[in-house]
Amino acid sequence: MRPFRFSCNVRGLRSRDEFIGYCRDVESYGFHTLFTADHLGSPAPFPPLVLAAQVTERLRVGTMVLNVPFWNPHLLAREVATADVLTDGRLELGLGAGHMKWEFDAAGLPWQPLRERVSAVEATLDELADVFGGGGYPERRKLEELTGHGPLKPVQHAGLNKTGPPIIVGGTGDRILALAARRADIVAVGGLKQIPGQPPGTFTILTGAEADERVAYIRAQAGPRAGDLELHVLIQAVVVTPDRRAAAAEMISEDGFEMTPDELLDSPFMVFGTVPEIAVQLRERRERFGFSYLTVHEPSMAALAPVIDILRED
């Protein structure tokens, strides 16, 4: 069974000093990785990762996950290689197909069918591997000889056919998870699903039974490499409470989730309870689903810290 890895994300930036303090808190609390997202209105994905690695000692950094249709693969390759070099090989590259139509509309980008967006993720994986595994751009050879600087490439040789950083592919649907099972090092199982008949971006939480089915699907698609995959989950909220059921019922009432308290308590995308109870839940879910890589949102970072202390040796 894989050991736990814990991570949290970056919701926003107010100042350089405040962000540095946050990064150092993340590391001191025992988290392994800090992730940025790729959404309009949020910080750009890569610059915070370089600073986070600079001001911490061991913290890994990554993207969870890039909206691949936003990116030209060659320009993305430049960002990835630069970030991996400047973080001393601490980068994890997460890729996804995008799910917020309004962002594409605001950016003036076409909102393509999901099949095409997933195809773009696979094409980007191919192109990154070609760029990193090749000899660079022929047009730059003379300049590289003159300057003594060879092609820009990642420090790590883990993902992308051993040419770049570890690859995370995340999502919920069959197409993206089948791709993740075939090509990723880490599979991030999305905890949100689109509500049928509602505008794109209207979500509800997956139940435990639905997560069971998604994990079984990933393993079937992965075949012989299933045992090599690290399974990741984004926990939407950490609710420390002496009354799990009352807290779950209150959340359902406030957020309008179409599920029972028992279903919400069974979902691996939420945790409720005392600190010891949450530690037990995370162990049970690792056993049941295989989820060993756990991310929480920034507001839940401090709440999870005492749980990490309990699980540190697991």
Sequence and secondary structure as in RCSB ss.txt:
>XXXX:A:sequence
MRPFRFSCNVRGLRSRDEFIGYCRDVESYGFHTLFTADHLGSPAPFPPLVLAAQVTERLRVGTMVLNVPFWNPHL
LAREVATADVLTDGRLELGLGAGHMKWEFDAAGLPWQPLRERVSAVEATLDELADVFGGGGYPERRKLEELTGHG
PLKPVQHAGLNKTGPPIIVGGTGDRILALAARRADIVAVGGLKQIPGQPPGTFTILTGAEADERVAYIRAQAGPR
AGDLELHVLIQAVVVTPDRRAAAAEMISEDGFEMTPDELLDSPFMVFGTVPEIAVQLRERRERFGFSYLTVHEPS
MAALAPVIDILRED
>XXXX:A:secstr
    EEEEE    S HHHHHHHHHHHHHTT  EEEE   TTS  SHHHHHHHHHTSSS EEEES EEGGG  HHH
HHHHHHHHHHHTTS EEEEEE    HHHHHHHT     HHHHHHHHHHHHHHHHHHHHS   GGGHHHHHHH   
    S  SBTTTTBS EEEEESSHHHHHHHHHH SEEEE  EEE TTS TT EEE  HHHHHHHHHHHHHHHGGG
GGG EEEEEE EEEE S HHHHHHHHHHHH  SS HHHHHH TTEEEE HHHHHHHHHHHHHHH EEEEEE GGG
HHHHHHHHHHHTT 
